[in-house]
């Protein structure tokens, strides 16, 4: 109860900041975001809209796909992707270099179908054996974690041995969703993309020595016509109450 009251107080403070920054006129914001932040945004955006009367149109995808879309001219007010990607967009003049902020850190985890035995991935050796023993392994091919995993398989020296059991997926079919549906025995993706699926269970994070920790950041479009409202949204997503939500969704603030 105390935590709820504290979070409510933090939320009220964030709302006050947003209103002061954005003014009284309601805006319509176009937000392009990585799937890794999806569950956080689904909870926080309605709160932001209610508090500020702004409206948010959210488009989700892999960070890599959205970055390419922005580079090709896709319109947006706020982009949420990897920190490296947002920094690169700022260098290209697509994102205001003075209006970007880190939002959360995420690690890669392994998922199995709910009720299935959880394999041992406590060490790199155990993780490697689990991959060699698995019947099928899925991941989103163009996702940040999927791109990393392909290099990891090579580094572990098992790329050739497991190539026939790999099931690369499109962004429209998240790894945890595929595992829940029985399309693959195990799946790997950002931990925040595993927890929402009731039909899948998190085995755990990858071992620390081979873990990929990704920082996700938000950036305001350099040509946004709703700069004040866009900046207010970024501040809202980094308020203490928002950080409570991030932790609940499998992410670490900043």
C-alpha positions in Angstrom: 0.0 0.0 0.0 2.8 2.4 0.9 4.5 1.7 -2.5 1.2 2.4 -4.3 0.8 5.7 -2.5 4.4 6.6 -3.3 4.0 5.7 -6.9 0.8 7.8 -7.1 2.6 10.8 -5.7 5.4 10.3 -8.2 2.9 10.0 -11.0 1.2 13.2 -9.9 4.6 15.0 -10.0 5.3 13.6 -13.5 1.9 14.8 -14.7 2.6 18.3 -13.3 5.9 18.4 -15.2 4.2 17.2 -18.4 1.5 19.8 -18.2 3.9 22.6 -17.4 6.1 21.6 -20.3 3.4 21.0 -22.9 1.0 23.8 -22.1 -2.8 23.5 -22.2 -3.2 22.7 -25.9 -3.7 19.0 -26.7 -1.3 17.5 -29.2 -1.3 14.3 -31.3 2.0 12.5 -31.0 3.3 9.8 -33.3 5.5 7.4 -31.4 7.7 4.7 -33.0 8.9 2.2 -30.5 10.9 -1.1 -30.1 8.8 -4.1 -29.0 11.0 -4.4 -25.9 9.2 -1.4 -24.3 5.8 -2.5 -25.5 4.3 -3.5 -22.2 5.6 -0.4 -20.4 4.1 1.9 -23.0 0.8 0.0 -22.9 0.5 0.9 -19.3 1.9 4.4 -19.2 0.6 5.9 -22.4 -3.1 5.9 -21.3 -2.0 7.5 -18.0 -0.1 10.2 -20.0 -3.1 10.8 -22.3 -5.5 11.1 -19.4 -3.2 13.5 -17.5 -2.3 15.8 -20.4 -5.2 15.2 -22.9 -2.5 14.6 -25.5 -3.1 11.6 -27.9 -0.5 9.1 -28.8 -0.4 7.0 -31.9 1.9 4.1 -31.2 3.7 2.0 -33.9 5.7 -1.0 -32.7 8.4 -3.0 -34.4 12.0 -4.1 -34.0 14.4 -1.3 -33.2 16.4 -2.0 -36.4 13.3 -1.9 -38.6 12.0 1.3 -37.1 15.4 3.0 -37.5 15.5 2.1 -41.1 12.0 3.5 -41.6 13.0 6.8 -39.9 16.1 7.0 -42.2 13.8 6.5 -45.2 11.6 9.4 -44.0 9.0 7.9 -41.7 7.3 10.7 -39.7 7.5 10.6 -35.9 7.5 12.8 -32.9 9.2 10.4 -30.5 11.3 7.4 -31.4 12.3 4.6 -28.9 15.0 2.3 -29.8 18.5 1.2 -28.8 20.6 4.0 -27.4 23.1 3.5 -30.1 20.4 3.7 -32.8 18.9 6.9 -31.3 22.4 8.4 -31.1 23.0 7.6 -34.8 19.7 9.2 -35.7 20.7 12.3 -33.8 24.0 12.4 -35.9 21.9 12.1 -39.0 19.8 15.1 -37.9 16.6 13.0 -37.5 16.5 13.3 -33.7 17.1 16.4 -31.6 20.5 15.8 -29.9 19.4 17.8 -27.0 16.1 15.9 -26.5 17.0 12.3 -26.0 17.2 10.2 -22.8 17.9 6.6 -21.8 14.8 4.8 -20.6 15.6 1.3 -19.6 18.1 -1.6 -19.7 17.1 -5.0 -20.9 18.7 -8.5 -21.0 18.1 -11.5 -23.2 16.3 -14.5 -21.7 15.1 -18.0 -22.7 11.5 -19.1 -22.8 9.8 -22.5 -22.8 6.1 -23.4 -23.1 4.3 -23.1 -19.8 4.5 -26.4 -17.9 7.5 -27.7 -19.8 10.7 -28.7 -18.0 13.1 -25.7 -17.7 16.5 -26.5 -19.0 19.7 -25.5 -17.2 21.2 -22.3 -18.6 23.0 -21.3 -15.4 26.5 -21.4 -17.0 27.8 -20.9 -20.5 28.5 -24.6 -20.7 25.0 -25.5 -19.6 23.5 -23.0 -22.0 25.5 -24.4 -24.9 24.4 -28.0 -24.0 20.8 -26.9 -23.8 21.0 -25.4 -27.3 22.6 -28.6 -28.7 20.0 -30.8 -27.0 17.0 -28.7 -28.1 14.7 -29.8 -30.9 14.0 -26.3 -32.1 15.1 -22.8 -31.3 13.4 -19.6 -32.3 14.2 -15.9 -32.2 13.2 -12.8 -34.1 15.8 -12.6 -36.8 15.9 -8.8 -37.2 15.5 -8.0 -33.6 18.4 -6.7 -31.6 18.6 -9.9 -29.6 18.3 -12.1 -32.7 21.1 -10.3 -34.5 23.3 -10.8 -31.4 22.3 -14.5 -31.0 23.5 -15.3 -34.5 27.0 -14.0 -33.6 26.9 -15.8 -30.2 26.2 -19.2 -31.9 29.4 -18.6 -33.9 31.4 -17.5 -30.9 30.2 -20.7 -29.0 31.3 -22.8 -31.9 27.9 -24.4 -32.4 26.5 -22.5 -35.4 26.8 -25.4 -37.8 25.6 -28.0 -35.3 22.3 -26.1 -34.6 21.6 -24.5 -37.9 18.9 -27.0 -38.9 16.9 -26.5 -35.7 17.0 -22.7 -35.8 13.6 -21.0 -36.6 14.1 -17.3 -37.4 10.9 -15.4 -36.9 9.5 -12.1 -38.3 8.8 -9.3 -35.9 5.1 -10.0 -36.2 5.6 -13.4 -34.4 7.5 -12.8 -31.1 9.7 -15.6 -29.9 7.7 -16.1 -26.6 4.4 -16.2 -28.6 5.8 -18.8 -30.9 6.9 -20.9 -28.0 3.5 -20.6 -26.3 1.9 -21.8 -29.6 4.2 -24.8 -29.8 6.1 -23.6 -32.8 9.5 -24.1 -31.1 10.8 -25.8 -28.0 12.7 -22.8 -26.8 12.8 -19.2 -27.7 15.1 -16.3 -26.9 14.4 -12.6 -26.8 14.4 -9.7 -24.5 13.1 -10.7 -21.0 10.5 -7.9 -21.2 9.1 -9.6 -24.3 8.7 -13.0 -22.6 6.8 -12.0 -19.4 3.6 -10.9 -21.1 2.8 -14.3 -22.6 0.8 -16.5 -20.2 1.5 -19.5 -22.4 5.3 -19.2 -22.0 7.6 -19.2 -19.0 10.9 -17.5 -18.5 13.7 -20.0 -17.9 16.0 -17.2 -16.9 18.5 -14.7 -18.3 21.5 -15.7 -20.4 24.7 -16.3 -18.3 26.3 -13.1 -17.4 29.5 -13.7 -19.4 27.5 -14.0 -22.7 24.5 -11.7 -21.8 23.6 -8.8 -24.1 22.5 -5.8 -22.1 20.7 -3.3 -24.3 20.0 0.3 -23.3 16.8 1.6 -24.8 16.4 5.3 -25.3 13.9 7.9 -26.5 14.5 10.8 -28.8 12.3 13.6 -30.0 12.2 14.2 -33.7 14.3 17.2 -34.8 11.4 18.4 -37.0 8.5 17.6 -34.7 5.8 20.2 -34.6 4.8 19.1 -31.1 8.2 19.4 -29.4 6.9 20.4 -26.0 4.4 17.6 -25.8 7.0 15.1 -27.1 9.5 16.2 -24.5 6.8 15.9 -21.8 6.2 12.3 -22.8 9.9 11.4 -22.6 10.0 13.0 -19.1 6.8 11.1 -18.1 8.4 7.8 -19.2 11.4 8.5 -16.9 9.5 9.6 -13.8 9.9 7.5 -10.6 6.4 6.0 -11.0 7.3 4.9 -14.6 10.5 3.2 -13.2 8.3 1.1 -10.9 6.4 -0.1 -14.0 9.6 -0.9 -15.9 10.8 -3.1 -13.1 7.5 -5.0 -13.0 7.8 -5.6 -16.8 11.3 -7.1 -16.7 13.3 -3.9 -17.4 15.8 -1.9 -15.3 15.4 1.9 -15.4 18.0 3.9 -17.3 
